[in-house]
Amino acid sequence: MSETELERLRAENAALQEQIADLQARLDAETRLREVLRATGACYLETRDVMTPDPEVARLGDSLRTLLTRFAEGGFRRLPVLDAKDNLVGIVTDRDVRLAINSPLVLHERWQDEVLLDQVQVDVCMTPDPITVSPDTPVYEVARVMRTRKIGGLPVTDDSDRLVGIVTETDLLRAFENILTAAAEMG
């Protein structure tokens, strides 16, 4: 077997291991939920039960082009923004980037769009100092904050204010689906 073939197989194996870990994490959350429902008849979830751990991030200094590429490749709609010391300094959405590039108030040519994509950095359009939640915040509080503030996702930080995850509307919908499914199967 050639070295190239061996490297390809290692890369495939790493990708499969990552998919297995993701499935296992989701399965564990569903199993915990079913056990809580079975034991108490009530649903009490914490952010850690529904969040996406170790999310992809943007970095201060990233260009708008870099952000658009990351959004497209990862299927993300928002990214926490970290500084050089890994401190959470903001959050940026795909909408923020589109609005920064496509202002309806300023007419410009295509070459100017290209300059904007490469020269303008994330700090121009990110929301600084975002609202955060901790891993032990009850999910109903997360849902309330997101609904009342009209926010699609919140960074999750630990006691040291380090980013440990993100909880999004998709995560909440997945949890809601799991709760309803588990309740239907029980009754």
N, C-alpha and C positions, 0 to 999 in steps of 0.2 A: 504494500500500500504506500502510495507516495505521500510526501509531507503535506502537499496541498490537499489531498483527499482526507488526510487525518485532521487537518485544521478545519475543513468543512464539516466533518463529522462532530468535532468538538463543539463547533459553533451551533450546530443543530441540537446537540445534546444540551447545551447551556440554555437554548431557547425553550426546549421542552421542559427542562427542570424549572424554569421560571413560570411556565404555564401551569405546571403541576402545583407549585407553591401557591399561585394565585387561586387555583381551584380549591386547594386545601383550606386556605384562609376563608374563602367564601363558605365552604362547607362547614367549617368550624363555627362561624357566626350563625348559620342556619341551625346547626345542632344545639348551640347555646340557647337560641331563641325558642326552639321547640321544648327544651327542658324547662325553661322559665315559665312558658305558657302552661305546660303540663303540671308543674309543681304549684304554681300560684294562681293560675287562671287570669293573670294580668301580664301586661307587657311592659317591661321596664328595660330600656336599652340605653347604653351610654354611647357617646361619640365613638369610642374605640371599637364598638361592635359594628359600626357601619362605615367608618371613614376609609379612605384610601391611604394606606401607610406609605411613607417615604415617596411622596409625589415628585414628579418631574418639576423642575423649577426654572425660572428665568434668573439671570444675574444682572446686577447693575452693569451697564456698559454694553449689554446685548443690543444689537440694532433691531429696528422694526422688521427687517427682512429675516433675521434669525428667529424672531418670535413667530412670524407668519409660518416659517418652515416648521418650527417645533409644533405649532398648533395643528398644521396639516398632517404632519407625519404621525403625531401621537393621537390625533382625534380629540385634542383638548379644547376647552372653551375658556379656561382660565389657568393661570400659573402664579404661584407665589413667587415673589421677587426677593432674592437674597443678596446681601452685600458680600464683600470679599472675606469677611469673617463669619459667614454663614448666618448672619442675623437677618430675621425677617424684616424687610423694610417696605413692602408693598404687595399688591396683587394687581395683575394685569389680565384683561380679558381680550378675546379676539375682537370684540366690538370696540374696545378702547383703541386698538391698533388700527382698525378700519376707519374709525372716525378721525384719527390723527393723520391718516394718509389722504382720505377722501373728503376733506372739508367742503361742504356745499357753498361756502362763502368765498372760497379762493379758487379761481380758475388757473390751471397750470397744464403744461404739456407732459407727455409721457416721460421724457428724459428727466423732468423734475421729480416725477414719481420715483424713478430709479434712485435719484440722489437722496430723496427722503428716506427710502427703504434702507439705504446703506449708512446714512449719516445721523439720522435721528435715533436716539437711544430710548430704552424702556422707561427711564425716569420721567420723560416728557408726558407720557400718557397713563402711567400706572396710578392706582389709588394708593397713596402713602399711608402708613400706619393703619393697616386694615383691622377690622374687628376680628378677634380670634376667639376660639373656644379651646377648652382643654379636653384630653381624652376621657375624663370622667364627667363631662357635662352631659346631663340627660338629653336624649335625642329630641324630646318634645320642646326643650328650650332652644335647641339649635333650629328646629323647624320654625318656632315662633320668631326668632331673630331674622331668619332668612325671609320669612313671609312679610313681616312688618317693615323691614328695611329694603325689601325687594332686591335681595342679594342671591345670586345663584350658587355661591360656594364660600366657605370659610376656612381659612388656614387653622390647623390644629397645632397648638404648641404645648410643650411640657412645662414643668415648674421652673425651668431655667430659660423659658421663652425661646426654646429651640423648636424649629419646625419638625413635627413628627408625622404629619398627615394633612389631608384636606378632606372636607366633607362637602359634598355637592348635592344639588337637587336630584341628580341621578342616584346617588347613594341612598338618599332618603326614600325615593320611589322604590328602589330595590328592597329596602327594609320593609316598607309598607306592603309590597307584593308578598314578601316572605311571611309577614305576620298574617295577612289574609289567607294565604295558602295553608299555613300551619293551623290556623283556626278552623278552616273548612275541613281539613283532614281529621281534626280532633272531634268535630261535631257532626 
